[in-house]
Amino acid sequence: MTAPASFDLAGRVALVTGGNRGIGRGIALGFAQAGAAVAIFGRSVERNARVLAELQATGARALALAVDVTDRAGLEPAFRRVEAELGPVDILVNNAGIANLSGGILQETAESWDTVIETQLNAVFLLSKLAAASMAVTPFDERTSGLTAVE
Ligand SMILES: NC(=O)c1ccc[n+]([C@@H]2O[C@H](COP(=O)([O-])OP(=O)(O)OC[C@H]3O[C@@H](n4cnc5c(N)ncnc54)[C@H](OP(=O)(O)O)[C@@H]3O)[C@@H](O)[C@H]2O)c1
């Protein structure tokens, strides 16, 4: 699918968490086709490398970082690397998410609940704070988008 001409992101920098498969991959590729430089975060080095190649094949500047968004200490260094290599972040898509299909509350554990909250809420908050600071330095009118859901 190609981006419509009116959807022009030339000169913009986008960060898509969970960009190495599924919905995040589709968003990352759409942004790249629309002219943005695109960074993706994901844990799988192999999937990251595959999508990085796809992003670069569009002609976009791109970066794929092995980031676990539940590792709070790793978020700021990774975000700074995106800024250093691609420029100030204009667009953040908090897409990384997990669905724990345990069969219901009786099977659910506190540990898996914590992982969902860390992935789908806490990382979204922390990355949004970093991106908001970056955007305040370089204003742009269409900014943070959240896709995540707690399931
Ligand atoms: N598909 C649906 O019908 C649906 C419905 C409602 C909401 N959503 C939400 O939409 C988003 C994308 O859905 P999807 O179906 O495309 O999901 P998916 O195919 O399971 O992909 C999830 C992505 O998130 C990444 N991810 C997961 N945990 C991560 C972590 N701790 N750190 C970094 N990256 C992590 C995964 O990469 P790695 O495994 O390599 O880390 C992968 O790239 C999710 O937030 C999901 O909750 C989806």
Backbone and ligand atoms as CSV (ligand in chain L), in Angstrom:
chain,resi,resn,atom,element,x,y,z
A,1,MET,N,N,0.849,-1.195,0.000
A,1,MET,CA,C,0.000,0.000,0.000
A,1,MET,C,C,0.883,1.243,0.000
A,2,THR,N,N,0.588,2.215,-0.830
A,2,THR,CA,C,1.391,3.440,-0.840
A,2,THR,C,C,0.622,4.564,-0.153
A,3,ALA,N,N,1.384,5.481,0.450
A,3,ALA,CA,C,0.763,6.582,1.178
A,3,ALA,C,C,0.181,7.592,0.189
A,4,PRO,N,N,-0.995,8.198,0.483
A,4,PRO,CA,C,-1.544,9.230,-0.397
A,4,PRO,C,C,-0.624,10.447,-0.414
A,5,ALA,N,N,-0.614,11.182,-1.540
A,5,ALA,CA,C,0.301,12.313,-1.685
A,5,ALA,C,C,0.075,13.359,-0.604
A,6,SER,N,N,-1.169,13.482,-0.107
A,6,SER,CA,C,-1.472,14.496,0.904
A,6,SER,C,C,-0.864,14.148,2.262
A,7,PHE,N,N,-0.449,12.884,2.423
A,7,PHE,CA,C,0.129,12.441,3.696
A,7,PHE,C,C,1.641,12.525,3.572
A,8,ASP,N,N,2.152,13.740,3.684
A,8,ASP,CA,C,3.571,13.978,3.443
A,8,ASP,C,C,4.291,14.184,4.767
A,9,LEU,N,N,5.190,13.292,5.098
A,9,LEU,CA,C,5.943,13.392,6.360
A,9,LEU,C,C,7.415,13.671,6.100
A,10,ALA,N,N,7.724,14.227,4.950
A,10,ALA,CA,C,9.127,14.533,4.643
A,10,ALA,C,C,9.702,15.440,5.722
A,11,GLY,N,N,10.879,15.098,6.197
A,11,GLY,CA,C,11.539,15.907,7.211
A,11,GLY,C,C,11.145,15.566,8.639
A,12,ARG,N,N,10.160,14.708,8.795
A,12,ARG,CA,C,9.706,14.331,10.143
A,12,ARG,C,C,10.439,13.082,10.625
A,13,VAL,N,N,10.501,12.955,11.938
A,13,VAL,CA,C,11.120,11.777,12.553
A,13,VAL,C,C,10.053,11.070,13.387
A,14,ALA,N,N,9.873,9.789,13.113
A,14,ALA,CA,C,8.845,9.011,13.812
A,14,ALA,C,C,9.484,7.863,14.582
A,15,LEU,N,N,8.947,7.596,15.765
A,15,LEU,CA,C,9.361,6.440,16.567
A,15,LEU,C,C,8.134,5.557,16.784
A,16,VAL,N,N,8.266,4.300,16.399
A,16,VAL,CA,C,7.169,3.341,16.550
A,16,VAL,C,C,7.661,2.205,17.447
A,17,THR,N,N,7.085,2.102,18.642
A,17,THR,CA,C,7.453,0.962,19.495
A,17,THR,C,C,6.702,-0.272,19.005
A,18,GLY,N,N,7.343,-1.422,19.136
A,18,GLY,CA,C,6.723,-2.639,18.597
A,18,GLY,C,C,6.588,-2.550,17.086
A,19,GLY,N,N,7.603,-1.956,16.466
A,19,GLY,CA,C,7.522,-1.732,15.009
A,19,GLY,C,C,8.041,-2.886,14.183
A,20,ASN,N,N,8.373,-4.001,14.834
A,20,ASN,CA,C,8.990,-5.077,14.048
A,20,ASN,C,C,8.018,-6.141,13.558
A,21,ARG,N,N,6.735,-5.981,13.835
A,21,ARG,CA,C,5.743,-6.892,13.243
A,21,ARG,C,C,4.349,-6.286,13.418
A,22,GLY,N,N,3.376,-6.931,12.795
A,22,GLY,CA,C,1.977,-6.579,13.003
A,22,GLY,C,C,1.652,-5.134,12.654
A,23,ILE,N,N,0.806,-4.549,13.474
A,23,ILE,CA,C,0.311,-3.190,13.228
A,23,ILE,C,C,1.468,-2.182,13.231
A,24,GLY,N,N,2.410,-2.350,14.186
A,24,GLY,CA,C,3.532,-1.411,14.279
A,24,GLY,C,C,4.389,-1.417,13.029
A,25,ARG,N,N,4.625,-2.597,12.477
A,25,ARG,CA,C,5.402,-2.686,11.231
A,25,ARG,C,C,4.680,-1.942,10.113
A,26,GLY,N,N,3.378,-2.144,10.029
A,26,GLY,CA,C,2.599,-1.468,8.984
A,26,GLY,C,C,2.669,0.046,9.131
A,27,ILE,N,N,2.566,0.523,10.369
A,27,ILE,CA,C,2.634,1.971,10.606
A,27,ILE,C,C,4.023,2.496,10.240
A,28,ALA,N,N,5.062,1.768,10.685
A,28,ALA,CA,C,6.434,2.206,10.405
A,28,ALA,C,C,6.679,2.296,8.898
A,29,LEU,N,N,6.235,1.285,8.157
A,29,LEU,CA,C,6.442,1.295,6.707
A,29,LEU,C,C,5.624,2.413,6.052
A,30,GLY,N,N,4.414,2.644,6.560
A,30,GLY,CA,C,3.588,3.734,6.014
A,30,GLY,C,C,4.249,5.084,6.222
A,31,PHE,N,N,4.803,5.288,7.416
A,31,PHE,CA,C,5.503,6.552,7.691
A,31,PHE,C,C,6.716,6.711,6.768
A,32,ALA,N,N,7.471,5.621,6.588
A,32,ALA,CA,C,8.668,5.691,5.737
A,32,ALA,C,C,8.273,6.016,4.299
A,33,GLN,N,N,7.197,5.378,3.817
A,33,GLN,CA,C,6.750,5.650,2.448
A,33,GLN,C,C,6.269,7.088,2.296
A,34,ALA,N,N,5.818,7.686,3.407
A,34,ALA,CA,C,5.354,9.081,3.359
A,34,ALA,C,C,6.517,10.064,3.558
A,35,GLY,N,N,7.736,9.542,3.701
A,35,GLY,CA,C,8.898,10.427,3.721
A,35,GLY,C,C,9.552,10.646,5.059
A,36,ALA,N,N,9.002,10.055,6.120
A,36,ALA,CA,C,9.587,10.255,7.452
A,36,ALA,C,C,10.839,9.396,7.634
A,37,ALA,N,N,11.714,9.861,8.513
A,37,ALA,CA,C,12.769,8.991,9.046
A,37,ALA,C,C,12.116,8.206,10.176
A,38,VAL,N,N,12.392,6.914,10.251
A,38,VAL,CA,C,11.631,6.060,11.172
A,38,VAL,C,C,12.554,5.218,12.050
A,39,ALA,N,N,12.281,5.268,13.350
A,39,ALA,CA,C,12.948,4.373,14.301
A,39,ALA,C,C,11.922,3.400,14.839
A,40,ILE,N,N,12.348,2.149,15.013
A,40,ILE,CA,C,11.479,1.169,15.664
A,40,ILE,C,C,12.185,0.607,16.897
A,41,PHE,N,N,11.378,0.301,17.920
A,41,PHE,CA,C,11.859,-0.410,19.102
A,41,PHE,C,C,11.163,-1.767,19.135
A,42,GLY,N,N,11.937,-2.809,19.466
A,42,GLY,CA,C,11.366,-4.145,19.647
A,42,GLY,C,C,12.434,-5.016,20.279
A,43,ARG,N,N,12.031,-6.119,20.882
A,43,ARG,CA,C,13.012,-6.960,21.567
A,43,ARG,C,C,13.738,-7.913,20.634
A,44,SER,N,N,13.087,-8.357,19.582
A,44,SER,CA,C,13.687,-9.367,18.703
A,44,SER,C,C,14.664,-8.721,17.723
A,45,VAL,N,N,15.929,-9.061,17.880
A,45,VAL,CA,C,16.970,-8.512,16.999
A,45,VAL,C,C,16.723,-8.955,15.561
A,46,GLU,N,N,16.290,-10.196,15.377
A,46,GLU,CA,C,16.070,-10.716,14.018
A,46,GLU,C,C,14.925,-9.966,13.336
A,47,ARG,N,N,13.799,-9.845,14.025
A,47,ARG,CA,C,12.665,-9.134,13.407
A,47,ARG,C,C,13.003,-7.667,13.191
A,48,ASN,N,N,13.733,-7.074,14.133
A,48,ASN,CA,C,14.146,-5.680,13.960
A,48,ASN,C,C,14.953,-5.520,12.668
A,49,ALA,N,N,15.896,-6.464,12.450
A,49,ALA,CA,C,16.775,-6.366,11.274
A,49,ALA,C,C,15.965,-6.501,9.985
A,50,ARG,N,N,14.984,-7.407,9.993
A,50,ARG,CA,C,14.163,-7.602,8.787
A,50,ARG,C,C,13.385,-6.332,8.455
A,51,VAL,N,N,12.782,-5.725,9.484
A,51,VAL,CA,C,11.970,-4.524,9.214
A,51,VAL,C,C,12.869,-3.324,8.905
A,52,LEU,N,N,14.052,-3.282,9.532
A,52,LEU,CA,C,14.983,-2.206,9.194
A,52,LEU,C,C,15.305,-2.246,7.695
A,53,ALA,N,N,15.550,-3.443,7.172
A,53,ALA,CA,C,15.850,-3.574,5.741
A,53,ALA,C,C,14.660,-3.111,4.900
A,54,GLU,N,N,13.456,-3.446,5.339
A,54,GLU,CA,C,12.258,-3.018,4.600
A,54,GLU,C,C,12.120,-1.494,4.625
A,55,LEU,N,N,12.414,-0.911,5.784
A,55,LEU,CA,C,12.320,0.562,5.898
A,55,LEU,C,C,13.345,1.222,4.984
A,56,GLN,N,N,14.556,0.698,5.022
A,56,GLN,CA,C,15.624,1.295,4.208
A,56,GLN,C,C,15.335,1.125,2.720
A,57,ALA,N,N,14.636,0.050,2.362
A,57,ALA,CA,C,14.304,-0.181,0.957
A,57,ALA,C,C,13.353,0.881,0.408
A,58,THR,N,N,12.659,1.585,1.302
A,58,THR,CA,C,11.777,2.670,0.839
A,58,THR,C,C,12.574,3.943,0.551
A,59,GLY,N,N,13.858,3.926,0.953
A,59,GLY,CA,C,14.682,5.124,0.796
A,59,GLY,C,C,14.726,5.975,2.051
A,60,ALA,N,N,14.014,5.540,3.088
A,60,ALA,CA,C,13.960,6.321,4.329
A,60,ALA,C,C,15.224,6.131,5.162
A,61,ARG,N,N,15.567,7.161,5.930
A,61,ARG,CA,C,16.552,6.973,6.991
A,61,ARG,C,C,15.847,6.172,8.086
A,62,ALA,N,N,16.522,5.174,8.619
A,62,ALA,CA,C,15.831,4.298,9.571
A,62,ALA,C,C,16.796,3.765,10.617
A,63,LEU,N,N,16.219,3.365,11.727
A,63,LEU,CA,C,16.988,2.850,12.851
A,63,LEU,C,C,16.115,1.821,13.555
A,64,ALA,N,N,16.714,0.686,13.909
A,64,ALA,CA,C,15.984,-0.329,14.682
A,64,ALA,C,C,16.803,-0.638,15.922
A,65,LEU,N,N,16.201,-0.465,17.082
A,65,LEU,CA,C,16.927,-0.702,18.328
A,65,LEU,C,C,16.280,-1.829,19.119
A,66,ALA,N,N,17.138,-2.700,19.656
A,66,ALA,CA,C,16.653,-3.780,20.509
A,66,ALA,C,C,16.351,-3.187,21.876
A,67,VAL,N,N,15.101,-2.864,22.078
A,67,VAL,CA,C,14.666,-2.215,23.320
A,67,VAL,C,C,13.494,-3.001,23.888
A,68,ASP,N,N,13.604,-3.332,25.165
A,68,ASP,CA,C,12.467,-3.889,25.900
A,68,ASP,C,C,11.832,-2.703,26.634
A,69,VAL,N,N,10.625,-2.328,26.260
A,69,VAL,CA,C,10.036,-1.111,26.834
A,69,VAL,C,C,9.705,-1.262,28.322
A,70,THR,N,N,9.766,-2.500,28.843
A,70,THR,CA,C,9.549,-2.670,30.283
A,70,THR,C,C,10.826,-2.410,31.084
A,71,ASP,N,N,11.942,-2.227,30.385
A,71,ASP,CA,C,13.218,-1.901,31.040
A,71,ASP,C,C,13.302,-0.379,31.136
A,72,ARG,N,N,12.820,0.168,32.219
A,72,ARG,CA,C,12.716,1.628,32.346
A,72,ARG,C,C,14.051,2.324,32.130
A,73,ALA,N,N,15.110,1.735,32.681
A,73,ALA,CA,C,16.423,2.392,32.595
A,73,ALA,C,C,16.911,2.485,31.154
A,74,GLY,N,N,16.401,1.606,30.290
A,74,GLY,CA,C,16.855,1.608,28.901
A,74,GLY,C,C,16.122,2.589,28.008
A,75,LEU,N,N,15.019,3.146,28.484
A,75,LEU,CA,C,14.187,3.961,27.587
A,75,LEU,C,C,14.856,5.278,27.191
A,76,GLU,N,N,15.365,6.005,28.182
A,76,GLU,CA,C,15.942,7.307,27.834
A,76,GLU,C,C,17.182,7.173,26.941
A,77,PRO,N,N,18.141,6.260,27.266
A,77,PRO,CA,C,19.285,6.115,26.363
A,77,PRO,C,C,18.862,5.763,24.934
A,78,ALA,N,N,17.870,4.888,24.795
A,78,ALA,CA,C,17.418,4.510,23.447
A,78,ALA,C,C,16.773,5.705,22.747
A,79,PHE,N,N,15.970,6.448,23.491
A,79,PHE,CA,C,15.308,7.616,22.900
A,79,PHE,C,C,16.352,8.642,22.451
A,80,ARG,N,N,17.371,8.858,23.302
A,80,ARG,CA,C,18.442,9.817,22.949
A,80,ARG,C,C,19.190,9.363,21.706
A,81,ARG,N,N,19.334,8.052,21.547
A,81,ARG,CA,C,20.025,7.551,20.348
A,81,ARG,C,C,19.207,7.850,19.087
A,82,VAL,N,N,17.897,7.741,19.193
A,82,VAL,CA,C,17.044,8.096,18.049
A,82,VAL,C,C,17.249,9.567,17.706
A,83,GLU,N,N,17.226,10.419,18.724
A,83,GLU,CA,C,17.418,11.859,18.488
A,83,GLU,C,C,18.783,12.133,17.858
A,84,ALA,N,N,19.808,11.447,18.379
A,84,ALA,CA,C,21.168,11.698,17.884
A,84,ALA,C,C,21.323,11.242,16.435
A,85,GLU,N,N,20.683,10.115,16.086
A,85,GLU,CA,C,20.902,9.552,14.745
A,85,GLU,C,C,19.903,10.059,13.708
A,86,LEU,N,N,18.674,10.350,14.143
A,86,LEU,CA,C,17.656,10.760,13.161
A,86,LEU,C,C,17.191,12.195,13.348
A,87,GLY,N,N,17.342,12.740,14.571
A,87,GLY,CA,C,16.881,14.104,14.850
A,87,GLY,C,C,15.762,14.099,15.869
A,88,PRO,N,N,15.272,15.296,16.272
A,88,PRO,CA,C,14.202,15.385,17.277
A,88,PRO,C,C,12.962,14.619,16.823
A,89,VAL,N,N,12.359,13.928,17.770
A,89,VAL,CA,C,11.217,13.070,17.434
A,89,VAL,C,C,9.951,13.921,17.267
A,90,ASP,N,N,9.310,13.782,16.116
A,90,ASP,CA,C,8.063,14.502,15.825
A,90,ASP,C,C,6.827,13.664,16.091
A,91,ILE,N,N,6.962,12.351,15.941
A,91,ILE,CA,C,5.798,11.452,16.011
A,91,ILE,C,C,6.175,10.246,16.869
A,92,LEU,N,N,5.369,9.978,17.875
A,92,LEU,CA,C,5.569,8.775,18.691
A,92,LEU,C,C,4.321,7.912,18.590
A,93,VAL,N,N,4.499,6.666,18.220
A,93,VAL,CA,C,3.377,5.709,18.253
A,93,VAL,C,C,3.700,4.651,19.305
A,94,ASN,N,N,3.003,4.728,20.423
A,94,ASN,CA,C,3.165,3.764,21.516
A,94,ASN,C,C,2.364,2.511,21.169
A,95,ASN,N,N,2.963,1.696,20.311
A,95,ASN,CA,C,2.237,0.535,19.791
A,95,ASN,C,C,2.600,-0.777,20.482
A,96,ALA,N,N,3.796,-0.858,21.076
A,96,ALA,CA,C,4.230,-2.125,21.683
A,96,ALA,C,C,3.198,-2.586,22.698
A,97,GLY,N,N,2.826,-3.836,22.605
A,97,GLY,CA,C,1.821,-4.337,23.540
A,97,GLY,C,C,1.814,-5.848,23.559
A,98,ILE,N,N,1.271,-6.371,24.622
A,98,ILE,CA,C,1.150,-7.825,24.740
A,98,ILE,C,C,-0.278,-8.157,25.157
A,99,ALA,N,N,-0.721,-9.310,24.732
A,99,ALA,CA,C,-2.020,-9.806,25.174
A,99,ALA,C,C,-1.771,-11.127,25.886
A,100,ASN,N,N,-2.043,-11.157,27.155
A,100,ASN,CA,C,-1.882,-12.405,27.903
A,100,ASN,C,C,-3.216,-13.146,27.891
A,101,LEU,N,N,-3.271,-14.182,27.049
A,101,LEU,CA,C,-4.525,-14.923,26.913
A,101,LEU,C,C,-4.529,-16.090,27.888
A,102,SER,N,N,-4.708,-15.774,29.151
A,102,SER,CA,C,-4.599,-16.798,30.191
A,102,SER,C,C,-5.910,-17.540,30.401
A,103,GLY,N,N,-6.989,-17.010,29.884
A,103,GLY,CA,C,-8.271,-17.671,30.076
A,103,GLY,C,C,-9.129,-17.023,31.147
A,104,GLY,N,N,-8.645,-15.935,31.730
A,104,GLY,CA,C,-9.496,-15.223,32.693
A,104,GLY,C,C,-8.794,-14.970,34.010
A,105,ILE,N,N,-9.459,-14.224,34.875
A,105,ILE,CA,C,-8.837,-13.744,36.109
A,105,ILE,C,C,-8.422,-14.880,37.043
A,106,LEU,N,N,-9.135,-16.010,36.978
A,106,LEU,CA,C,-8.776,-17.101,37.882
A,106,LEU,C,C,-7.424,-17.711,37.520
A,107,GLN,N,N,-7.055,-17.616,36.209
A,107,GLN,CA,C,-5.763,-18.141,35.768
A,107,GLN,C,C,-4.672,-17.072,35.798
A,108,GLU,N,N,-5.068,-15.819,35.848
A,108,GLU,CA,C,-4.094,-14.721,35.744
A,108,GLU,C,C,-3.195,-14.675,36.964
A,109,THR,N,N,-1.914,-14.274,36.737
A,109,THR,CA,C,-0.993,-14.121,37.863
A,109,THR,C,C,-0.664,-12.639,38.037
A,110,ALA,N,N,-0.252,-12.309,39.245
A,110,ALA,CA,C,0.133,-10.920,39.508
A,110,ALA,C,C,1.332,-10.537,38.655
A,111,GLU,N,N,2.224,-11.503,38.375
A,111,GLU,CA,C,3.426,-11.207,37.589
A,111,GLU,C,C,3.048,-10.852,36.150
A,112,SER,N,N,2.136,-11.602,35.559
A,112,SER,CA,C,1.780,-11.281,34.172
A,112,SER,C,C,0.976,-9.980,34.121
A,113,TRP,N,N,0.176,-9.704,35.145
A,113,TRP,CA,C,-0.533,-8.419,35.229
A,113,TRP,C,C,0.480,-7.268,35.253
A,114,ASP,N,N,1.528,-7.428,36.087
A,114,ASP,CA,C,2.556,-6.390,36.178
A,114,ASP,C,C,3.221,-6.147,34.819
A,115,THR,N,N,3.459,-7.225,34.070
A,115,THR,CA,C,4.112,-7.065,32.766
A,115,THR,C,C,3.222,-6.290,31.800
A,116,VAL,N,N,1.928,-6.573,31.844
A,116,VAL,CA,C,0.995,-5.829,30.980
A,116,VAL,C,C,0.996,-4.345,31.353
A,117,ILE,N,N,0.932,-4.072,32.645
A,117,ILE,CA,C,0.897,-2.671,33.096
A,117,ILE,C,C,2.207,-1.955,32.739
A,118,GLU,N,N,3.318,-2.656,32.881
A,118,GLU,CA,C,4.617,-2.048,32.565
A,118,GLU,C,C,4.721,-1.753,31.070
A,119,THR,N,N,4.200,-2.680,30.252
A,119,THR,CA,C,4.302,-2.535,28.791
A,119,THR,C,C,3.282,-1.524,28.271
A,120,GLN,N,N,2.042,-1.690,28.669
A,120,GLN,CA,C,0.951,-0.943,28.047
A,120,GLN,C,C,0.651,0.391,28.716
A,121,LEU,N,N,1.125,0.586,29.933
A,121,LEU,CA,C,0.857,1.861,30.611
A,121,LEU,C,C,2.137,2.600,30.988
A,122,ASN,N,N,2.999,1.958,31.796
A,122,ASN,CA,C,4.153,2.702,32.313
A,122,ASN,C,C,5.112,3.115,31.202
A,123,ALA,N,N,5.404,2.209,30.264
A,123,ALA,CA,C,6.306,2.567,29.168
A,123,ALA,C,C,5.691,3.659,28.293
A,124,VAL,N,N,4.380,3.610,28.109
A,124,VAL,CA,C,3.689,4.636,27.312
A,124,VAL,C,C,3.863,6.007,27.965
A,125,PHE,N,N,3.684,6.048,29.286
A,125,PHE,CA,C,3.851,7.305,30.027
A,125,PHE,C,C,5.288,7.820,29.914
A,126,LEU,N,N,6.247,6.935,30.156
A,126,LEU,CA,C,7.650,7.375,30.184
A,126,LEU,C,C,8.125,7.815,28.793
A,127,LEU,N,N,7.774,7.064,27.766
A,127,LEU,CA,C,8.184,7.458,26.407
A,127,LEU,C,C,7.459,8.718,25.957
A,128,SER,N,N,6.204,8.861,26.361
A,128,SER,CA,C,5.456,10.069,25.986
A,128,SER,C,C,6.073,11.306,26.629
A,129,LYS,N,N,6.561,11.158,27.860
A,129,LYS,CA,C,7.242,12.281,28.524
A,129,LYS,C,C,8.506,12.681,27.754
A,130,LEU,N,N,9.290,11.665,27.352
A,130,LEU,CA,C,10.508,11.948,26.600
A,130,LEU,C,C,10.170,12.614,25.267
A,131,ALA,N,N,9.154,12.083,24.596
A,131,ALA,CA,C,8.788,12.633,23.287
A,131,ALA,C,C,8.219,14.041,23.423
A,132,ALA,N,N,7.430,14.269,24.464
A,132,ALA,CA,C,6.846,15.600,24.653
A,132,ALA,C,C,7.950,16.638,24.824
A,133,ALA,N,N,8.999,16.277,25.557
A,133,ALA,CA,C,10.116,17.206,25.751
A,133,ALA,C,C,10.799,17.472,24.415
A,134,SER,N,N,10.976,16.423,23.624
A,134,SER,CA,C,11.607,16.571,22.309
A,134,SER,C,C,10.739,17.447,21.402
A,135,MET,N,N,9.434,17.235,21.454
A,135,MET,CA,C,8.515,18.001,20.605
A,135,MET,C,C,8.432,19.454,21.030
A,136,ALA,N,N,8.589,19.713,22.335
A,136,ALA,CA,C,8.528,21.097,22.820
A,136,ALA,C,C,9.688,21.908,22.263
A,137,VAL,N,N,10.801,21.226,22.006
A,137,VAL,CA,C,11.967,21.906,21.433
A,137,VAL,C,C,11.721,22.187,19.952
A,138,THR,N,N,11.097,21.233,19.264
A,138,THR,CA,C,10.831,21.372,17.833
A,138,THR,C,C,9.342,21.167,17.585
A,139,PRO,N,N,8.523,22.237,17.713
A,139,PRO,CA,C,7.073,22.053,17.620
A,139,PRO,C,C,6.604,21.480,16.277
A,140,PHE,N,N,5.551,20.743,16.357
A,140,PHE,CA,C,4.949,20.103,15.175
A,140,PHE,C,C,3.501,19.828,15.554
A,141,ASP,N,N,2.585,19.939,14.613
A,141,ASP,CA,C,1.173,19.960,14.989
A,141,ASP,C,C,0.511,18.608,15.227
A,142,GLU,N,N,1.034,17.529,14.673
A,142,GLU,CA,C,0.384,16.235,14.910
A,142,GLU,C,C,1.373,15.340,15.615
A,143,ARG,N,N,1.128,15.082,16.894
A,143,ARG,CA,C,2.168,14.499,17.705
A,143,ARG,C,C,1.912,13.078,18.182
A,144,THR,N,N,1.685,12.905,19.472
A,144,THR,CA,C,1.688,11.578,20.084
A,144,THR,C,C,0.413,10.806,19.783
A,145,SER,N,N,0.581,9.576,19.400
A,145,SER,CA,C,-0.569,8.713,19.169
A,145,SER,C,C,-0.419,7.459,20.012
A,146,GLY,N,N,-1.438,7.064,20.700
A,146,GLY,CA,C,-1.377,5.835,21.485
A,146,GLY,C,C,-2.336,4.811,20.906
A,147,LEU,N,N,-1.884,3.602,20.719
A,147,LEU,CA,C,-2.716,2.535,20.181
A,147,LEU,C,C,-2.969,1.461,21.215
A,148,THR,N,N,-2.232,1.564,22.303
A,148,THR,CA,C,-2.146,0.423,23.178
A,148,THR,C,C,-3.462,0.158,23.918
A,149,ALA,N,N,-3.660,-1.063,24.275
A,149,ALA,CA,C,-4.871,-1.426,25.004
A,149,ALA,C,C,-4.507,-2.422,26.091
A,150,VAL,N,N,-5.184,-2.357,27.194
A,150,VAL,CA,C,-4.980,-3.344,28.253
A,150,VAL,C,C,-6.014,-4.441,28.049
A,151,GLU,N,N,-5.536,-5.656,27.820
A,151,GLU,CA,C,-6.472,-6.754,27.503
A,151,GLU,C,C,-6.516,-7.756,28.640
L,1,LIG,N1,N,-4.298,-6.861,16.778
L,1,LIG,C1,C,-5.414,-6.468,17.402
L,1,LIG,O1,O,-6.546,-6.912,17.081
L,1,LIG,C2,C,-5.351,-5.426,18.503
L,1,LIG,C3,C,-6.534,-5.031,19.146
L,1,LIG,C4,C,-6.483,-4.058,20.150
L,1,LIG,C5,C,-5.265,-3.496,20.506
L,1,LIG,N2,N,-4.138,-3.912,19.866
L,1,LIG,C6,C,-2.876,-3.300,20.282
L,1,LIG,O2,O,-2.163,-2.857,19.123
L,1,LIG,C7,C,-0.770,-3.051,19.332
L,1,LIG,C8,C,-0.182,-3.888,18.202
L,1,LIG,O3,O,-0.907,-5.092,18.058
L,1,LIG,P1,P,-0.373,-6.267,17.103
L,1,LIG,O4,O,-1.519,-7.208,16.919
L,1,LIG,O5,O,0.308,-5.691,15.907
L,1,LIG,O6,O,0.693,-6.947,18.099
L,1,LIG,P2,P,1.840,-8.039,17.783
L,1,LIG,O7,O,1.778,-8.551,16.391
L,1,LIG,O8,O,1.799,-9.018,18.916
L,1,LIG,O9,O,3.164,-7.156,17.891
L,1,LIG,C9,C,3.530,-6.604,19.126
L,1,LIG,C10,C,4.763,-5.756,18.918
L,1,LIG,O10,O,5.138,-5.197,20.179
L,1,LIG,C11,C,6.487,-5.538,20.457
L,1,LIG,N3,N,6.641,-5.682,21.895
L,1,LIG,C12,C,5.919,-6.438,22.766
L,1,LIG,N4,N,6.386,-6.318,24.011
L,1,LIG,C13,C,7.446,-5.476,23.927
L,1,LIG,C14,C,8.379,-4.988,24.870
L,1,LIG,N5,N,8.337,-5.320,26.174
L,1,LIG,N6,N,9.339,-4.129,24.452
L,1,LIG,C15,C,9.416,-3.762,23.129
L,1,LIG,N7,N,8.569,-4.201,22.194
L,1,LIG,C16,C,7.600,-5.067,22.586
L,1,LIG,C17,C,6.742,-6.837,19.687
L,1,LIG,O11,O,8.115,-6.992,19.350
L,1,LIG,P3,P,9.101,-7.946,20.187
L,1,LIG,O12,O,8.320,-9.184,20.567
L,1,LIG,O13,O,10.250,-8.213,19.254
L,1,LIG,O14,O,9.520,-7.148,21.378
L,1,LIG,C18,C,5.942,-6.565,18.413
L,1,LIG,O15,O,6.686,-5.772,17.515
L,1,LIG,C19,C,-0.627,-3.708,20.716
L,1,LIG,O16,O,-0.370,-2.717,21.692
L,1,LIG,C20,C,-1.975,-4.317,20.958
L,1,LIG,O17,O,-2.275,-4.434,22.345
L,1,LIG,C21,C,-4.154,-4.858,18.881
